[in-house]
Amino acid sequence: MVTWLKKPVSVKGLFVLVMAAVVVMLGWEAFVFLKLMPWLHLKPAALDEALETQIHNLNPFVGLALGVSALAEEVLFRFIPLQLAAEKKPSNDALVVFMAIASSILFGLARGFYGTPIKFQFSAGLILVQVVVGLVLSAIFLKAGNFGKNPLRGLAASWLAHGCLNGSLVIADLIFG
């Protein structure tokens, strides 16, 4: 896997990579919410209420807010830890993989709650969903950034995938409500 992440990718390949990752992440979230929700003890009404509240509170600026929040999360959970690990001398692939896993777990913990800011609850199931999404975004960052050699390209690709995922989830919620 590390060897695949280190191979350079063309601009066309980058676009395909990002779109494929969005499809994988959407498929993963759909599978979890449609098939595993009772097992993971997720309460769909609370999740739906939280998303609706967020959408209505940000109404005209929802796209901007989603884009900015996705960028902030990508910098915090991918760019900083993975780039620091990739730049470590001597090069240590195991450290980069460890940081990808650790930052994905932190991403899952940070995003693994639902409800309103005043009354929120943690959910192990939601944390699991977000950890897997974090791993996919880490793989995109590393692959697109040529394993740390072009970090801004990696950041742009993971930000695009994250933003597309967020936007797709909002649109799906508005359509299927």
VMD Tcl script that draws the C-alpha trace (Angstrom):
set ca {
  {0.00 0.00 0.00}
  {2.77 2.47 0.88}
  {4.40 1.81 -2.50}
  {1.15 2.73 -4.29}
  {0.86 5.93 -2.26}
  {4.37 6.99 -3.30}
  {3.77 6.69 -7.06}
  {3.09 10.07 -8.73}
  {-0.37 10.66 -10.14}
  {-1.32 12.78 -13.17}
  {-3.90 15.58 -13.03}
  {-6.44 13.30 -14.73}
  {-5.56 10.52 -12.29}
  {-5.91 12.98 -9.43}
  {-9.44 13.88 -10.50}
  {-10.37 10.20 -10.81}
  {-8.80 9.50 -7.40}
  {-10.78 12.28 -5.69}
  {-14.09 11.30 -7.29}
  {-13.54 7.60 -6.54}
  {-12.77 8.46 -2.92}
  {-15.96 10.51 -2.63}
  {-17.97 7.57 -4.00}
  {-16.25 5.18 -1.56}
  {-16.88 7.50 1.40}
  {-20.53 8.06 0.42}
  {-20.98 4.32 -0.04}
  {-19.42 3.64 3.36}
  {-21.66 6.19 5.07}
  {-24.76 4.91 3.27}
  {-23.92 1.33 4.25}
  {-23.42 2.28 7.87}
  {-26.55 4.39 8.13}
  {-28.76 1.98 6.20}
  {-27.47 -1.37 7.45}
  {-25.52 -0.88 10.67}
  {-27.43 1.94 12.36}
  {-29.32 -0.24 14.89}
  {-26.15 -2.17 15.79}
  {-24.17 1.04 16.28}
  {-26.92 2.59 18.44}
  {-27.27 5.67 16.27}
  {-30.48 7.64 16.61}
  {-31.46 8.84 13.11}
  {-33.89 11.47 14.39}
  {-31.18 13.18 16.47}
  {-28.70 13.06 13.57}
  {-31.28 14.47 11.16}
  {-32.29 17.20 13.62}
  {-28.66 18.22 14.12}
  {-28.00 18.41 10.37}
  {-31.22 20.33 9.74}
  {-30.31 22.83 12.49}
  {-26.85 23.32 10.99}
  {-28.22 23.75 7.46}
  {-30.88 26.27 8.49}
  {-28.54 28.27 10.71}
  {-26.02 28.65 7.88}
  {-28.59 28.86 5.10}
  {-27.16 31.33 2.55}
  {-23.56 30.57 3.42}
  {-23.75 26.79 3.85}
  {-21.43 26.11 0.90}
  {-18.84 28.58 2.14}
  {-19.08 27.25 5.69}
  {-18.69 23.65 4.52}
  {-15.69 24.57 2.38}
  {-13.94 26.53 5.12}
  {-14.60 23.86 7.76}
  {-13.36 21.13 5.39}
  {-10.16 23.12 4.75}
  {-9.59 23.68 8.47}
  {-10.06 19.97 9.20}
  {-7.76 18.96 6.35}
  {-5.01 21.27 7.59}
  {-5.41 20.10 11.19}
  {-5.89 16.36 10.63}
  {-3.97 15.69 7.40}
  {-1.59 18.47 6.33}
  {0.16 19.16 9.64}
  {0.60 15.62 11.05}
  {1.20 13.77 7.79}
  {3.55 16.36 6.36}
  {5.57 16.51 9.57}
  {5.88 12.70 9.53}
  {6.74 12.62 5.80}
  {9.48 15.26 6.21}
  {11.11 13.42 9.13}
  {14.67 12.38 8.33}
  {15.51 9.61 7.82}
  {12.37 8.76 5.90}
  {10.14 6.40 7.86}
  {7.08 5.01 6.07}
  {5.83 3.35 9.27}
  {5.73 6.74 11.01}
  {3.66 8.24 8.20}
  {1.21 5.32 8.31}
  {1.02 5.57 12.11}
  {0.30 9.32 11.87}
  {-2.39 8.67 9.24}
  {-4.09 6.19 11.58}
  {-3.66 8.39 14.67}
  {-4.93 11.54 12.95}
  {-7.90 9.59 11.56}
  {-8.79 8.38 15.05}
  {-8.57 11.97 16.33}
  {-10.71 13.08 13.36}
  {-13.28 10.43 14.29}
  {-13.30 11.52 17.92}
  {-13.66 15.18 16.94}
  {-16.56 14.43 14.59}
  {-18.14 11.56 16.50}
  {-20.90 13.48 18.19}
  {-24.37 14.55 17.24}
  {-27.00 16.87 18.58}
  {-26.76 20.58 19.23}
  {-23.71 22.31 20.73}
  {-25.61 22.67 24.01}
  {-26.75 19.05 24.18}
  {-24.59 16.60 22.27}
  {-23.87 12.91 22.61}
  {-20.95 10.80 21.49}
  {-21.59 7.74 19.38}
  {-19.09 4.92 18.90}
  {-20.74 4.19 15.55}
  {-20.38 7.73 14.30}
  {-16.76 7.76 15.47}
  {-16.12 4.57 13.45}
  {-17.69 6.12 10.36}
  {-15.51 9.22 10.67}
  {-12.31 7.23 11.35}
  {-12.78 5.37 8.05}
  {-13.50 8.66 6.24}
  {-10.33 10.07 7.83}
  {-8.28 7.12 6.56}
  {-9.60 7.63 3.02}
  {-8.82 11.35 3.16}
  {-5.33 10.57 4.51}
  {-4.73 8.20 1.59}
  {-5.83 10.92 -0.85}
  {-3.53 13.47 0.81}
  {-0.56 11.12 0.63}
  {-1.23 9.85 -2.90}
  {-1.99 13.26 -4.43}
  {0.89 14.86 -2.53}
  {3.32 12.17 -3.70}
  {3.88 11.01 -0.09}
  {4.88 14.43 1.20}
  {6.83 15.72 -1.79}
  {4.00 18.04 -2.90}
  {1.94 18.78 0.23}
  {-0.13 21.63 -1.21}
  {-1.34 19.38 -4.01}
  {-2.21 16.73 -1.43}
  {-4.04 19.33 0.66}
  {-6.00 20.55 -2.37}
  {-7.04 17.01 -3.28}
  {-8.10 15.99 0.23}
  {-9.91 19.33 0.68}
  {-11.77 18.83 -2.61}
  {-12.78 15.29 -1.64}
  {-13.83 16.40 1.86}
  {-15.84 19.32 0.48}
  {-17.52 17.11 -2.13}
  {-18.44 14.60 0.56}
  {-19.88 17.29 2.85}
  {-21.80 18.87 -0.01}
  {-23.13 15.52 -1.20}
  {-24.38 14.68 2.29}
  {-26.16 18.03 2.61}
  {-27.74 17.67 -0.84}
  {-28.80 14.09 -0.07}
  {-30.37 15.25 3.19}
  {-32.24 18.04 1.43}
  {-33.52 15.68 -1.29}
  {-34.27 12.60 0.78}
  {-34.79 14.47 4.02}
}
mol new
graphics top color blue
foreach p $ca { graphics top sphere $p radius 0.5 }
foreach p [lrange $ca 0 end-1] q [lrange $ca 1 end] { graphics top cylinder $p $q radius 0.2 }
display resetview
